């Protein structure tokens, strides 16, 4: 059993440890505040991408690519602090181009962020999200948000694409004259 004197000593020891911990936290919080103010540079961006689990490649200055589940993402960083996250696709003739463009406009209106670009001549479309990133810490925290925004744009775009295609099919069916059977008059 523990005596009252031992309990008092244990409480004093715990209080001393707690005070030391509080002092360390105050010192460390000063370091954290300074770290949050580390200005983002081109050289730091590949580290942020790696910290998020991706392998960055930079063949062209100002543009960094990386893959997520086999899909290529492009990060435009040539005009820091302005950044641009992109995800693009090529297509053949499997899409109705008018509906693809119309659904892109609808998705941008619905979401209120980013751009969906459709190039009929190049047969490609891309999702683009823009931001201003001043610090390493903020960019690290925002990285997954930008990725999710691209995915949300694609989901919203194809939601409207499929809805418009369904509306188009329904309108075609409604516009098709229904054949009536020949009536034979029996006298």
Residue pairs with C-beta under 8 A, 6 or more apart in sequence:
2 10
35 136
35 137
36 135
36 137
36 138
37 135
38 44
38 135
38 136
38 137
39 134
39 135
39 136
40 80
40 81
40 133
40 134
40 135
40 136
40 138
40 139
41 80
42 77
42 80
44 136
45 56
45 64
45 75
45 77
45 139
46 56
46 58
46 64
48 136
48 139
48 140
48 143
49 55
49 56
49 64
49 66
49 75
49 143
50 56
51 140
52 140
52 143
52 144
54 66
54 67
54 68
54 73
55 66
55 67
56 64
56 65
56 66
57 64
57 65
57 66
58 64
58 65
59 65
61 78
62 76
62 77
62 78
62 79
63 74
63 75
63 76
63 77
63 78
64 74
64 75
64 77
65 72
65 73
65 74
65 75
66 72
66 73
66 75
67 73
68 147
71 87
72 87
72 88
73 85
73 86
73 87
73 147
73 150
74 85
74 86
74 87
74 88
75 83
75 84
75 85
75 86
76 83
76 84
76 85
76 86
77 83
80 133
81 132
81 133
81 134
82 130
82 131
82 132
83 130
83 131
83 132
83 133
83 139
84 128
84 129
84 130
84 131
85 128
85 129
85 130
85 131
85 146
85 147
85 149
85 150
86 126
86 127
86 128
86 150
87 126
87 127
87 150
87 154
88 124
88 125
88 126
88 127
89 124
89 125
89 126
90 122
90 123
90 124
91 123
91 124
91 125
92 123
95 161
96 165
96 168
97 118
97 120
99 161
99 164
99 165
99 168
100 118
100 125
100 161
101 118
101 120
102 160
102 164
103 157
103 158
103 160
103 161
103 163
103 164
104 116
104 117
104 118
104 125
104 157
105 116
106 160
106 164
107 116
107 153
107 156
107 157
107 159
107 160
108 114
108 115
108 116
110 156
110 160
111 152
111 153
111 156
113 129
113 149
113 153
114 127
114 128
114 129
114 130
114 149
114 150
114 153
115 127
115 128
115 130
116 125
116 126
116 127
116 128
116 153
116 157
117 125
117 126
117 128
118 125
119 125
127 150
127 153
127 154
127 157
129 146
129 149
129 150
129 153
131 142
131 146
133 139
133 142
